[in-house]
């Protein structure tokens, strides 16, 4: 199973729109996916699902994660790194069965001009610690609001080229 993680819990985020774009495009390439947005996490996850505790609500999410063989993380830039909710999510997931020896592709995005380069590097370190194998081709989409139209499609030719290349490699990865 392939799961796309929209790595923020911010309502109406560009991250979710970009994750949905990847899901649509991967389906068109014959790769079905599950989309998990971190806005689906239990609102009190810090109290209910860390340090060996497991709520029924997170149990369903844990099953998706455990059954996933490949992840595609769509990660926005928050304060020069990745969102804290992504780290909470990783910490709440069971170890080692959640990520150990599985595969991941990373997509960074930002409203600014760097596309979350630093945050993707930070998250790559976490992935390596978890023994989650990261595909070398990482995409950084800057000025995300200029990159997508109102229907949620990427419009610039160069961004289309690079995201398509990443998706093709991810399918083979």
C-alpha positions, 0 to 999 in steps of 0.5 A: 500500500502507498500512503500520501501524508499531508504533513500539517493539521492546518485547515484549508492548507496548500499542503493538502491541495498538493497532496491531493494533486499527487494522489490524482496524478499517481492514480492516472499513472496506475498507482493507487494511494491512500491519503492521510492528512494530519488534520485527521489526527485525534485533537488530543493526540499528545494526551491519548497516543504517546508513550505507549498509549493508544486511542481507538481513533489513532488505532485506525491511523496506526493500521494504515501506517503499519500496512503502508509499504511506501510513503510520500510525505508532503511537508510544508515549511514551518519556522525553517523546518517541518511542522511539529504535528508531523513529529508528534505523529511520528512519535505516536506511531508504533516502532519499529513496524510503522516505518522500519525498512519501508520507503519514502519520497519527500516533497517540500513546499513553502509560500516563500522562495525556498520550498522547505529545503531545510525542513526536508533535510531535517526530516530526512535525518528523522527518516534515517534514524527510523530506518525509513529509506528516502528516495534521493529525488526530493522536490522543493516547491517554492511560492506554492500559491503561484504554482497551483491554479484554483482547481489544484493543478500545478501549472508551471512547465518546469514544476510539472516536469520535476513532479512527474519525474519524481512520481515516475521514480517513486512508482519504481522505487 
